[in-house]
């Protein structure tokens, strides 16, 4: 059971480039989330989804986009990378009644 | 809005010392409360939780009690080990939340030295 899988683990982008962070879960979870973690700032919610075809903004959505075409996958898109998006990104999932988030191992992104 | 405040780190302790990491929250009603732990290079994982007042969550020697009167959920361990070195996050989910959106504190880094 792989759980939540994130790719890539590390990436360096130049300002203005775009990329997609991949997230997949094999637990048939309805709910999926993208968080960013900045040093000393905890985790901030970027976007979340309660099921295929349904997404909503979290606390810090600017500069990001998401889609949820399947239950398993929840990619995060950066269209025009900026230095402020340098962070560690975590994907997580859960299901109703579980009240526990399952996290991926993270993607460390640097925008230079 | 809902918020979680936890003690600033980093915290450095000697092995077998007593650990307390303070956490207080602001929320409407009675949220569910959690402690997550992040080991170096890994994602977060649930350490323990409590879903109603006076509940005590416990796991791996760690404990935290849901105190409604002080809106607190302090993490304690009687004797820490080097392997407990990690970042600890206090978090909450509002009782009425339908999408389980966690609100996290800023995290407290613990280093345990032999």
gemmi code that builds the backbone of each chain (N, CA, C; Angstrom):
import gemmi

chains = {
    "A": [
        ("UNK", (0.844, -1.202, 0.000), (0.000, 0.000, 0.000), (0.872, 1.242, 0.000)),
        ("UNK", (0.906, 1.978, -1.138), (1.828, 3.090, -1.273), (1.361, 4.315, -0.489)),
        ("UNK", (0.058, 4.516, -0.280), (-0.421, 5.691, 0.436), (-0.504, 6.896, -0.490)),
        ("UNK", (0.149, 7.992, -0.107), (0.167, 9.222, -0.891), (1.555, 9.382, -1.510)),
        ("UNK", (1.593, 9.478, -2.829), (2.859, 9.568, -3.552), (2.974, 10.923, -4.230)),
        ("UNK", (4.067, 11.620, -3.963), (4.327, 12.918, -4.583), (5.560, 12.839, -5.464)),
        ("UNK", (5.472, 13.473, -6.616), (6.637, 13.615, -7.492), (6.654, 15.003, -8.101)),
        ("UNK", (7.847, 15.581, -8.343), (9.157, 15.080, -7.951), (9.444, 15.357, -6.482)),
        ("UNK", (10.550, 14.891, -5.974), (10.951, 15.185, -4.596), (11.644, 16.535, -4.505)),
        ("UNK", (12.375, 16.897, -5.528), (13.097, 18.165, -5.568), (12.967, 18.766, -6.961)),
        ("UNK", (12.928, 20.102, -7.001), (12.892, 20.761, -8.296), (13.394, 22.185, -8.130)),
        ("UNK", (14.176, 22.621, -9.114), (14.609, 24.019, -9.174), (14.013, 24.632, -10.425)),
        ("UNK", (13.339, 25.745, -10.270), (12.721, 26.448, -11.390), (13.332, 27.832, -11.532)),
        ("UNK", (13.309, 28.326, -12.746), (13.648, 29.727, -12.965), (12.363, 30.556, -12.889)),
        ("UNK", (12.517, 31.804, -12.518), (11.371, 32.721, -12.445), (10.627, 32.715, -13.779)),
        ("UNK", (9.307, 32.567, -13.704), (8.477, 32.598, -14.903), (8.205, 31.236, -15.515)),
        ("UNK", (8.952, 30.222, -15.108), (8.694, 28.885, -15.628), (7.428, 28.312, -15.000)),
        ("UNK", (6.925, 27.255, -15.600), (5.752, 26.587, -15.053), (6.078, 25.122, -14.785)),
        ("UNK", (5.308, 24.530, -13.899), (5.477, 23.106, -13.620), (4.245, 22.576, -12.909)),
        ("UNK", (4.138, 21.264, -12.892), (3.052, 20.583, -12.192), (3.633, 19.650, -11.155)),
        ("UNK", (3.170, 19.797, -9.946), (3.513, 18.867, -8.874), (2.449, 17.766, -8.868)),
        ("UNK", (2.920, 16.543, -8.904), (1.985, 15.424, -8.978), (1.710, 14.851, -7.598)),
        ("UNK", (0.459, 14.431, -7.413), (0.057, 13.763, -6.177), (-0.934, 12.660, -6.528)),
        ("UNK", (-0.691, 11.476, -6.015), (-1.591, 10.351, -6.239), (-1.759, 9.569, -4.941)),
        ("UNK", (-2.994, 9.107, -4.695), (-3.242, 8.263, -3.523), (-4.008, 7.017, -3.961)),
        ("UNK", (-3.710, 5.921, -3.286), (-4.315, 4.637, -3.660), (-5.231, 4.106, -2.561)),
        ("UNK", (-5.773, 5.007, -1.743), (-6.615, 4.601, -0.624), (-8.091, 4.906, -0.883)),
        ("UNK", (-8.407, 5.345, -2.097), (-9.787, 5.688, -2.473), (-10.370, 6.796, -1.580)),
        ("UNK", (-9.505, 7.734, -1.193), (-9.945, 8.843, -0.348), (-10.658, 9.903, -1.168)),
        ("UNK", (-11.768, 10.426, -0.603), (-12.486, 11.499, -1.276), (-11.748, 12.824, -1.172)),
        ("UNK", (-11.192, 13.100, 0.003), (-10.645, 14.415, 0.279), (-9.150, 14.442, 0.021)),
        ("UNK", (-8.729, 15.474, -0.712), (-7.306, 15.664, -0.950), (-6.968, 17.135, -0.769)),
        ("UNK", (-5.686, 17.396, -0.403), (-5.258, 18.736, -0.007), (-3.851, 19.013, -0.515)),
        ("UNK", (-3.590, 20.297, -0.749), (-2.231, 20.750, -0.984), (-1.890, 21.801, 0.068)),
        ("UNK", (-0.771, 21.569, 0.761), (-0.243, 22.510, 1.734), (1.142, 22.948, 1.296)),
        ("UNK", (1.511, 24.150, 1.712), (2.902, 24.567, 1.600), (3.441, 24.826, 3.002)),
        ("UNK", (4.718, 24.487, 3.161), (5.367, 24.630, 4.458), (6.569, 25.541, 4.321)),
        ("UNK", (6.503, 26.678, 4.968), (7.610, 27.618, 4.994), (8.239, 27.606, 6.382)),
        ("UNK", (9.542, 27.795, 6.478), (10.238, 27.711, 7.768), (9.603, 28.613, 8.822)),
        ("UNK", (9.290, 28.044, 9.970), (8.726, 28.817, 11.078), (7.294, 29.269, 10.881)),
        ("UNK", (6.650, 28.810, 9.816), (5.300, 29.296, 9.515), (4.262, 28.190, 9.528)),
        ("UNK", (4.644, 26.994, 9.849), (3.669, 25.915, 9.837), (3.241, 25.566, 8.426)),
        ("UNK", (2.065, 24.990, 8.293), (1.531, 24.594, 6.991), (0.341, 25.470, 6.647)),
        ("UNK", (0.321, 25.925, 5.415), (-0.788, 26.728, 4.920), (-1.500, 25.976, 3.801)),
        ("UNK", (-2.831, 25.959, 3.832), (-3.617, 25.243, 2.839), (-3.712, 26.055, 1.556)),
        ("UNK", (-3.364, 25.422, 0.441), (-3.393, 26.097, -0.859), (-4.742, 25.831, -1.548)),
        ("UNK", (-5.045, 24.579, -1.783), (-6.299, 24.134, -2.389), (-6.687, 22.804, -1.772)),
        ("UNK", (-7.973, 22.498, -1.883), (-8.432, 21.197, -1.455), (-9.552, 20.717, -2.374)),
        ("UNK", (-9.852, 19.421, -2.247), (-10.885, 18.824, -3.091), (-11.656, 17.797, -2.261)),
        ("UNK", (-12.969, 17.807, -2.396), (-13.795, 16.850, -1.664), (-14.260, 15.703, -2.553)),
        ("UNK", (-13.810, 15.703, -3.801), (-14.150, 14.602, -4.693), (-13.803, 14.973, -6.120)),
        ("UNK", (-13.832, 13.992, -6.992), (-13.500, 14.237, -8.394), (-14.396, 15.326, -8.963)),
        ("UNK", (-13.770, 16.284, -9.645), (-14.501, 17.387, -10.260), (-14.815, 18.545, -9.348)),
        ("UNK", (-14.434, 18.457, -8.062), (-14.753, 19.500, -7.082), (-13.466, 19.971, -6.409)),
        ("UNK", (-13.166, 21.262, -6.578), (-11.997, 21.839, -5.915), (-12.386, 23.177, -5.306)),
        ("UNK", (-11.613, 23.617, -4.339), (-11.887, 24.897, -3.701), (-10.598, 25.489, -3.159)),
        ("UNK", (-10.599, 26.814, -3.026), (-9.414, 27.519, -2.556), (-9.248, 27.373, -1.052)),
        ("UNK", (-7.979, 27.331, -0.665), (-7.648, 27.370, 0.738), (-7.216, 28.765, 1.147)),
        ("UNK", (-6.257, 28.824, 2.044), (-5.817, 30.095, 2.602), (-4.904, 30.880, 1.674)),
        ("UNK", (-4.079, 30.183, 0.873), (-3.068, 30.850, 0.043), (-3.081, 30.329, -1.393)),
        ("UNK", (-4.168, 30.535, -2.161), (-4.287, 29.940, -3.489), (-3.620, 30.721, -4.625)),
        ("UNK", (-3.258, 31.981, -4.385), (-2.774, 32.821, -5.481), (-1.494, 32.260, -6.090)),
        ("UNK", (-1.485, 32.167, -7.419), (-0.324, 31.666, -8.141), (-0.370, 30.174, -8.413)),
        ("UNK", (-1.443, 29.523, -7.988), (-1.581, 28.078, -8.148), (-2.923, 27.726, -8.787)),
        ("UNK", (-2.950, 26.556, -9.416), (-4.197, 25.990, -9.913), (-4.193, 24.491, -9.659)),
        ("UNK", (-5.389, 23.924, -9.537), (-5.512, 22.487, -9.332), (-6.616, 21.942, -10.221)),
        ("UNK", (-6.622, 20.632, -10.358), (-7.702, 19.919, -11.026), (-7.871, 18.583, -10.323)),
        ("UNK", (-9.036, 17.993, -10.445), (-9.298, 16.678, -9.838), (-10.204, 15.903, -10.791)),
        ("UNK", (-9.573, 15.306, -11.784), (-10.339, 14.560, -12.777), (-10.613, 13.128, -12.335)),
        ("UNK", (-9.824, 12.615, -11.413), (-10.033, 11.271, -10.885), (-9.962, 11.308, -9.361)),
        ("UNK", (-10.446, 10.278, -8.709), (-10.338, 10.192, -7.254), (-8.884, 10.110, -6.813)),
        ("UNK", (-8.053, 9.460, -7.633), (-6.680, 9.164, -7.218), (-5.720, 10.345, -7.319)),
        ("UNK", (-5.914, 11.217, -8.301), (-4.896, 12.219, -8.627), (-5.348, 13.643, -8.321)),
        ("UNK", (-4.403, 14.449, -7.847), (-4.702, 15.842, -7.498), (-3.461, 16.690, -7.790)),
        ("UNK", (-3.198, 17.011, -9.055), (-2.001, 17.777, -9.409), (-2.135, 19.258, -9.060)),
        ("UNK", (-1.003, 19.857, -8.724), (-0.920, 21.290, -8.410), (-0.069, 21.960, -9.484)),
        ("UNK", (-0.621, 22.988, -10.110), (0.033, 23.658, -11.222), (0.530, 25.039, -10.801)),
        ("UNK", (1.810, 25.328, -11.101), (2.360, 26.666, -10.955), (2.555, 27.213, -12.360)),
        ("UNK", (1.883, 28.296, -12.704), (1.946, 28.798, -14.072), (3.137, 29.716, -14.314)),
        ("UNK", (3.379, 30.644, -13.439), (4.480, 31.600, -13.580), (5.223, 31.627, -12.249)),
        ("UNK", (6.253, 30.787, -12.156), (6.918, 30.628, -10.870), (7.558, 31.935, -10.399)),
        ("UNK", (7.412, 32.181, -9.097), (7.991, 33.363, -8.463), (8.808, 32.920, -7.250)),
        ("UNK", (9.820, 33.709, -6.860), (10.640, 33.329, -5.697), (9.806, 33.092, -4.439)),
        ("UNK", (8.671, 33.782, -4.309), (7.816, 33.599, -3.134), (7.203, 32.209, -3.071)),
        ("UNK", (7.287, 31.458, -4.154), (6.757, 30.102, -4.170), (7.806, 29.051, -3.790)),
        ("UNK", (8.987, 29.505, -3.453), (9.990, 28.604, -2.895), (9.478, 28.080, -1.562)),
        ("UNK", (9.334, 26.756, -1.468), (8.710, 26.177, -0.295), (8.793, 24.655, -0.394)),
        ("UNK", (8.305, 24.002, 0.638), (8.094, 22.555, 0.582), (6.594, 22.325, 0.471)),
        ("UNK", (6.197, 21.525, -0.506), (4.784, 21.307, -0.780), (4.392, 19.885, -0.364)),
        ("UNK", (3.304, 19.806, 0.374), (2.801, 18.518, 0.832), (1.390, 18.294, 0.318)),
        ("UNK", (1.174, 17.092, -0.169), (-0.145, 16.641, -0.536), (-0.643, 15.714, 0.568)),
        ("UNK", (-1.944, 15.744, 0.819), (-2.510, 14.887, 1.861), (-3.889, 14.409, 1.431)),
        ("UNK", (-4.353, 13.346, 2.049), (-5.687, 12.836, 1.734), (-6.323, 12.239, 2.978)),
        ("UNK", (-7.649, 12.127, 2.922), (-8.393, 11.457, 3.983), (-9.775, 11.115, 3.452)),
        ("UNK", (-10.565, 10.495, 4.316), (-11.924, 10.110, 3.949), (-12.865, 10.473, 5.085)),
        ("UNK", (-14.139, 10.637, 4.808), (-15.097, 10.982, 5.869), (-15.050, 9.987, 7.013)),
        ("UNK", (-15.023, 10.526, 8.238), (-15.012, 9.672, 9.410), (-13.640, 9.237, 9.861)),
        ("UNK", (-12.617, 9.455, 9.043), (-11.267, 9.013, 9.408), (-10.620, 10.009, 10.354)),
        ("UNK", (-10.789, 11.310, 10.100), (-10.226, 12.396, 10.925), (-8.724, 12.254, 11.113)),
        ("UNK", (-8.068, 11.826, 10.105), (-6.617, 11.727, 10.122), (-6.159, 11.960, 8.700)),
        ("UNK", (-5.214, 12.871, 8.538), (-4.672, 13.113, 7.205), (-3.472, 12.220, 6.957)),
        ("UNK", (-3.393, 11.694, 5.750), (-2.246, 10.923, 5.305), (-1.442, 11.829, 4.374)),
        ("UNK", (-0.191, 12.046, 4.733), (0.650, 12.973, 3.983), (1.622, 12.243, 3.073)),
        ("UNK", (1.921, 12.881, 1.932), (3.036, 12.452, 1.120), (4.341, 12.939, 1.726)),
        ("UNK", (5.454, 12.577, 1.103), (6.768, 12.917, 1.660), (7.268, 14.286, 1.229)),
        ("UNK", (6.507, 14.971, 0.370), (6.811, 16.364, 0.071), (7.608, 16.579, -1.201)),
        ("UNK", (7.469, 17.785, -1.760), (8.266, 18.246, -2.891), (8.940, 19.546, -2.475)),
        ("UNK", (10.264, 19.547, -2.525), (11.013, 20.760, -2.188), (11.254, 21.539, -3.469)),
        ("UNK", (10.677, 22.736, -3.548), (10.751, 23.556, -4.750), (11.519, 24.832, -4.463)),
        ("UNK", (12.482, 25.127, -5.331), (13.213, 26.395, -5.257), (13.000, 27.154, -6.553)),
        ("UNK", (12.651, 28.431, -6.447), (12.474, 29.291, -7.610), (13.546, 30.368, -7.568)),
        ("UNK", (14.413, 30.338, -8.582), (15.572, 31.239, -8.555), (15.543, 32.199, -9.747)),
    ],
    "B": [
        ("UNK", (-11.251, 33.924, 12.756), (-11.159, 32.546, 12.307), (-10.438, 31.683, 13.311)),
        ("UNK", (-10.417, 30.401, 13.012), (-9.760, 29.451, 13.903), (-8.242, 29.621, 13.845)),
        ("UNK", (-7.601, 29.399, 14.953), (-6.144, 29.501, 14.984), (-5.569, 28.614, 16.063)),
        ("UNK", (-4.297, 28.288, 15.891), (-3.554, 27.472, 16.850), (-2.247, 28.182, 17.171)),
        ("UNK", (-1.948, 28.290, 18.438), (-0.701, 28.911, 18.875), (0.094, 27.899, 19.684)),
        ("UNK", (1.312, 27.649, 19.276), (2.152, 26.723, 20.032), (3.471, 27.388, 20.361)),
        ("UNK", (4.130, 26.852, 21.371), (5.326, 27.494, 21.867), (6.405, 27.537, 20.792)),
        ("UNK", (7.180, 28.630, 20.846), (8.256, 28.795, 19.887), (9.370, 27.798, 20.183)),
        ("UNK", (10.015, 27.379, 19.130), (11.180, 26.533, 19.313), (12.426, 27.293, 18.925)),
        ("UNK", (13.519, 26.609, 18.700), (13.638, 25.167, 18.935), (13.807, 24.824, 20.409)),
        ("UNK", (13.465, 23.587, 20.725), (13.629, 23.069, 22.071), (14.722, 22.002, 22.036)),
        ("UNK", (15.682, 22.134, 22.925), (16.767, 21.155, 23.027), (16.745, 20.540, 24.415)),
        ("UNK", (16.653, 19.208, 24.457), (16.602, 18.491, 25.728), (17.629, 17.371, 25.737)),
        ("UNK", (18.037, 17.011, 26.922), (18.879, 15.833, 27.075), (18.001, 14.592, 27.117)),
        ("UNK", (18.562, 13.477, 26.696), (17.825, 12.218, 26.717), (17.303, 11.944, 28.126)),
        ("UNK", (16.093, 11.446, 28.214), (15.371, 11.102, 29.444), (14.774, 12.313, 30.147)),
        ("UNK", (14.898, 13.491, 29.585), (14.275, 14.676, 30.180), (12.771, 14.665, 29.922)),
        ("UNK", (12.050, 15.495, 30.699), (10.609, 15.643, 30.549), (10.323, 16.702, 29.484)),
        ("UNK", (9.333, 16.404, 28.649), (8.987, 17.309, 27.558), (7.583, 17.867, 27.739)),
        ("UNK", (7.459, 19.168, 27.558), (6.152, 19.815, 27.413), (6.229, 20.777, 26.247)),
        ("UNK", (5.297, 20.661, 25.324), (5.138, 21.644, 24.252), (3.730, 22.205, 24.390)),
        ("UNK", (3.653, 23.501, 24.637), (2.355, 24.129, 24.869), (1.619, 24.407, 23.568)),
        ("UNK", (0.299, 24.231, 23.626), (-0.562, 24.524, 22.483), (-1.877, 25.071, 23.001)),
        ("UNK", (-2.287, 26.215, 22.479), (-3.606, 26.754, 22.772), (-4.313, 27.048, 21.460)),
        ("UNK", (-5.628, 27.097, 21.502), (-6.368, 27.269, 20.266), (-7.484, 28.297, 20.437)),
        ("UNK", (-7.920, 28.814, 19.313), (-9.106, 29.672, 19.232), (-10.003, 29.084, 18.163)),
        ("UNK", (-11.223, 28.753, 18.550), (-12.154, 28.153, 17.591), (-13.572, 28.313, 18.104)),
        ("UNK", (-14.499, 28.271, 17.182), (-15.914, 28.277, 17.539), (-16.323, 26.865, 17.947)),
        ("UNK", (-16.986, 26.763, 19.060), (-17.433, 25.447, 19.498), (-16.300, 24.601, 20.016)),
        ("UNK", (-16.402, 23.307, 19.791), (-15.412, 22.361, 20.325), (-14.798, 21.574, 19.184)),
        ("UNK", (-13.641, 22.029, 18.743), (-13.009, 21.344, 17.619), (-12.372, 20.019, 18.043)),
        ("UNK", (-12.003, 19.202, 17.084), (-11.118, 18.064, 17.329), (-9.681, 18.572, 17.296)),
        ("UNK", (-8.843, 18.043, 18.178), (-7.471, 18.520, 18.330), (-6.482, 17.402, 18.031)),
        ("UNK", (-5.346, 17.785, 17.476), (-4.375, 16.808, 16.992), (-2.953, 17.272, 17.294)),
        ("UNK", (-2.068, 16.297, 17.433), (-0.642, 16.533, 17.344), (-0.109, 15.679, 16.198)),
        ("UNK", (0.579, 16.364, 15.265), (1.270, 15.685, 14.178), (2.772, 15.821, 14.401)),
        ("UNK", (3.531, 14.835, 13.902), (4.979, 14.862, 14.030), (5.603, 14.715, 12.642)),
        ("UNK", (6.662, 15.471, 12.436), (7.387, 15.409, 11.161), (8.838, 15.076, 11.439)),
        ("UNK", (9.250, 13.862, 11.074), (10.649, 13.463, 11.203), (11.441, 14.023, 10.026)),
        ("UNK", (12.728, 14.214, 10.196), (13.535, 14.835, 9.138), (13.345, 14.176, 7.779)),
        ("UNK", (13.048, 15.010, 6.780), (12.921, 14.516, 5.415), (11.635, 13.782, 5.101)),
        ("UNK", (10.683, 13.806, 6.028), (9.442, 13.074, 5.818), (8.227, 13.993, 5.866)),
        ("UNK", (7.075, 13.445, 5.471), (5.823, 14.158, 5.638), (5.322, 14.049, 7.065)),
        ("UNK", (4.232, 14.733, 7.337), (3.668, 14.690, 8.679), (2.912, 13.394, 8.898)),
        ("UNK", (2.895, 12.959, 10.154), (2.087, 11.801, 10.515), (1.404, 12.069, 11.838)),
        ("UNK", (0.220, 11.515, 11.968), (-0.554, 11.740, 13.178), (0.117, 11.090, 14.373)),
        ("UNK", (0.281, 11.850, 15.450), (0.843, 11.320, 16.683), (-0.273, 10.931, 17.651)),
        ("UNK", (-1.208, 11.848, 17.862), (-2.341, 11.558, 18.734), (-3.442, 12.572, 18.486)),
        ("UNK", (-4.641, 12.259, 18.992), (-5.755, 13.170, 18.808), (-6.739, 13.045, 19.975)),
        ("UNK", (-7.597, 14.078, 20.085), (-8.683, 14.068, 21.066), (-9.860, 14.790, 20.441)),
        ("UNK", (-11.041, 14.238, 20.599), (-12.193, 14.791, 19.895), (-13.198, 15.485, 20.796)),
        ("UNK", (-13.058, 15.387, 22.108), (-13.975, 16.111, 22.990), (-13.271, 16.466, 24.288)),
        ("UNK", (-13.883, 17.391, 25.009), (-13.297, 17.918, 26.234), (-12.971, 16.803, 27.224)),
        ("UNK", (-11.800, 16.944, 27.861), (-11.273, 16.023, 28.872), (-10.752, 14.717, 28.293)),
        ("UNK", (-10.873, 14.517, 26.986), (-10.259, 13.347, 26.355), (-8.747, 13.450, 26.465)),
        ("UNK", (-8.096, 12.317, 26.637), (-6.634, 12.271, 26.601), (-6.225, 11.414, 25.420)),
        ("UNK", (-5.426, 12.013, 24.538), (-4.823, 11.241, 23.458), (-3.455, 10.770, 23.891)),
        ("UNK", (-3.072, 9.572, 23.450), (-1.754, 9.064, 23.829), (-1.224, 8.147, 22.744)),
        ("UNK", (0.106, 8.154, 22.610), (0.752, 7.306, 21.609), (2.255, 7.405, 21.814)),
        ("UNK", (2.957, 6.313, 21.760), (4.429, 6.254, 21.832), (4.971, 6.980, 23.066)),
        ("UNK", (4.229, 6.986, 24.161), (4.666, 7.647, 25.388), (4.289, 9.106, 25.461)),
        ("UNK", (3.767, 9.670, 24.381), (3.299, 11.051, 24.376), (1.835, 11.095, 24.825)),
        ("UNK", (1.482, 12.193, 25.499), (0.116, 12.395, 25.936), (-0.284, 13.851, 25.754)),
        ("UNK", (-1.582, 14.072, 25.554), (-2.124, 15.433, 25.537), (-3.579, 15.344, 25.961)),
        ("UNK", (-4.007, 16.301, 26.800), (-5.371, 16.303, 27.300), (-6.106, 17.529, 26.784)),
        ("UNK", (-7.286, 17.320, 26.286), (-8.143, 18.371, 25.728), (-8.748, 19.149, 26.892)),
        ("UNK", (-8.282, 20.384, 27.092), (-8.767, 21.214, 28.195), (-9.625, 22.340, 27.635)),
        ("UNK", (-10.941, 22.179, 27.781), (-11.872, 23.175, 27.243), (-11.757, 24.494, 28.008)),
        ("UNK", (-11.583, 24.417, 29.322), (-11.597, 25.629, 30.146), (-10.411, 26.543, 29.858)),
        ("UNK", (-9.296, 25.946, 29.427), (-8.115, 26.752, 29.102), (-7.824, 26.745, 27.600)),
        ("UNK", (-8.696, 26.168, 26.819), (-8.526, 25.992, 25.354), (-7.103, 25.564, 25.031)),
        ("UNK", (-6.679, 24.482, 25.665), (-5.298, 24.027, 25.496), (-5.236, 22.540, 25.180)),
        ("UNK", (-4.098, 22.141, 24.623), (-3.862, 20.736, 24.267), (-2.348, 20.522, 24.301)),
        ("UNK", (-1.772, 20.631, 25.480), (-0.320, 20.573, 25.632), (0.199, 19.152, 25.454)),
        ("UNK", (1.313, 19.034, 24.757), (1.932, 17.729, 24.514), (2.974, 17.448, 25.590)),
        ("UNK", (2.966, 16.231, 26.145), (3.916, 15.863, 27.188), (4.484, 14.476, 26.931)),
        ("UNK", (5.718, 14.316, 27.386), (6.335, 12.984, 27.413), (7.274, 12.940, 28.605)),
        ("UNK", (7.214, 11.863, 29.352), (7.970, 11.785, 30.594), (9.467, 11.615, 30.409)),
        ("UNK", (9.882, 10.965, 29.336), (11.297, 10.671, 29.151), (11.575, 10.603, 27.656)),
        ("UNK", (12.171, 11.663, 27.112), (12.381, 11.710, 25.668), (13.623, 10.922, 25.265)),
        ("UNK", (13.591, 10.472, 24.014), (14.708, 9.736, 23.435), (15.243, 10.505, 22.222)),
        ("UNK", (16.451, 10.158, 21.829), (17.044, 10.807, 20.649), (16.129, 10.648, 19.437)),
        ("UNK", (15.470, 9.513, 19.347), (14.589, 9.238, 18.209), (13.336, 10.116, 18.193)),
        ("UNK", (13.079, 10.862, 19.254), (11.944, 11.791, 19.288), (12.273, 13.126, 18.633)),
        ("UNK", (13.504, 13.319, 18.233), (13.894, 14.561, 17.565), (13.087, 14.720, 16.283)),
        ("UNK", (12.343, 15.810, 16.198), (11.401, 16.018, 15.089), (10.758, 17.390, 15.261)),
        ("UNK", (9.888, 17.723, 14.318), (9.073, 18.934, 14.460), (7.658, 18.501, 14.810)),
        ("UNK", (7.079, 19.129, 15.810), (5.761, 18.764, 16.307), (4.778, 19.896, 16.007)),
        ("UNK", (3.636, 19.507, 15.438), (2.611, 20.472, 15.048), (1.313, 20.191, 15.799)),
        ("UNK", (0.781, 21.211, 16.403), (-0.555, 21.150, 16.976), (-1.543, 21.596, 15.900)),
        ("UNK", (-2.718, 20.981, 15.852), (-3.670, 21.315, 14.795), (-5.099, 21.091, 15.277)),
        ("UNK", (-6.038, 21.691, 14.575), (-7.452, 21.484, 14.900), (-8.289, 21.367, 13.639)),
        ("UNK", (-9.427, 20.699, 13.799), (-10.484, 20.673, 12.781), (-11.750, 21.159, 13.459)),
        ("UNK", (-12.400, 22.187, 12.901), (-13.652, 22.655, 13.503), (-14.678, 21.542, 13.543)),
        ("UNK", (-15.533, 21.554, 14.550), (-16.499, 20.484, 14.737), (-17.469, 20.397, 13.576)),
        ("UNK", (-17.739, 21.518, 12.917), (-18.724, 21.518, 11.854), (-18.106, 21.352, 10.475)),
        ("UNK", (-16.806, 21.156, 10.416), (-16.130, 21.092, 9.120), (-16.562, 19.848, 8.352)),
        ("UNK", (-16.891, 20.052, 7.087), (-17.287, 18.928, 6.268), (-16.177, 18.423, 5.386)),
        ("UNK", (-15.062, 19.112, 5.363), (-13.983, 18.723, 4.460), (-12.679, 18.480, 5.199)),
        ("UNK", (-12.714, 18.426, 6.513), (-11.562, 18.090, 7.336), (-10.359, 18.952, 7.032)),
        ("UNK", (-10.546, 20.259, 6.963), (-9.434, 21.171, 6.744), (-8.736, 21.423, 8.075)),
        ("UNK", (-7.514, 20.967, 8.168), (-6.737, 21.177, 9.373), (-6.181, 22.588, 9.415)),
        ("UNK", (-6.227, 23.202, 10.594), (-5.506, 24.454, 10.854), (-4.327, 24.098, 11.742)),
        ("UNK", (-3.118, 24.447, 11.289), (-1.903, 24.052, 11.995), (-1.292, 25.210, 12.767)),
        ("UNK", (-0.620, 24.879, 13.855), (0.288, 25.816, 14.480), (1.573, 25.892, 13.678)),
        ("UNK", (2.509, 26.727, 14.127), (3.730, 26.953, 13.355), (4.761, 25.846, 13.514)),
        ("UNK", (4.546, 24.960, 14.447), (5.484, 23.867, 14.646), (6.541, 24.194, 15.683)),
        ("UNK", (6.972, 23.170, 16.398), (8.034, 23.298, 17.394), (9.072, 22.226, 17.120)),
        ("UNK", (10.295, 22.684, 16.860), (11.358, 21.726, 16.578), (11.987, 21.244, 17.878)),
        ("UNK", (12.027, 19.943, 18.050), (12.625, 19.324, 19.229), (13.902, 18.605, 18.833)),
        ("UNK", (14.967, 18.889, 19.541), (16.215, 18.159, 19.383), (16.549, 17.523, 20.717)),
        ("UNK", (16.793, 16.208, 20.696), (17.157, 15.484, 21.907), (18.597, 15.020, 21.764)),
        ("UNK", (19.431, 15.401, 22.722), (20.847, 15.057, 22.646), (21.179, 13.955, 23.659)),
        ("UNK", (22.091, 13.061, 23.278), (22.424, 11.942, 24.167), (23.077, 12.420, 25.462)),
    ],
}
model = gemmi.Model(1)
for chain_id, residues in chains.items():
    chain = gemmi.Chain(chain_id)
    for i, (resn, *xyz) in enumerate(residues, 1):
        res = gemmi.Residue()
        res.name, res.seqid = resn, gemmi.SeqId(i, " ")
        for name, pos in zip(("N", "CA", "C"), xyz):
            atom = gemmi.Atom()
            atom.name, atom.element = name, gemmi.Element(name[0])
            atom.pos, atom.b_iso = gemmi.Position(*pos), 0.0
            res.add_atom(atom)
        chain.add_residue(res)
    model.add_chain(chain)
structure = gemmi.Structure()
structure.add_model(model)
structure.setup_entities()
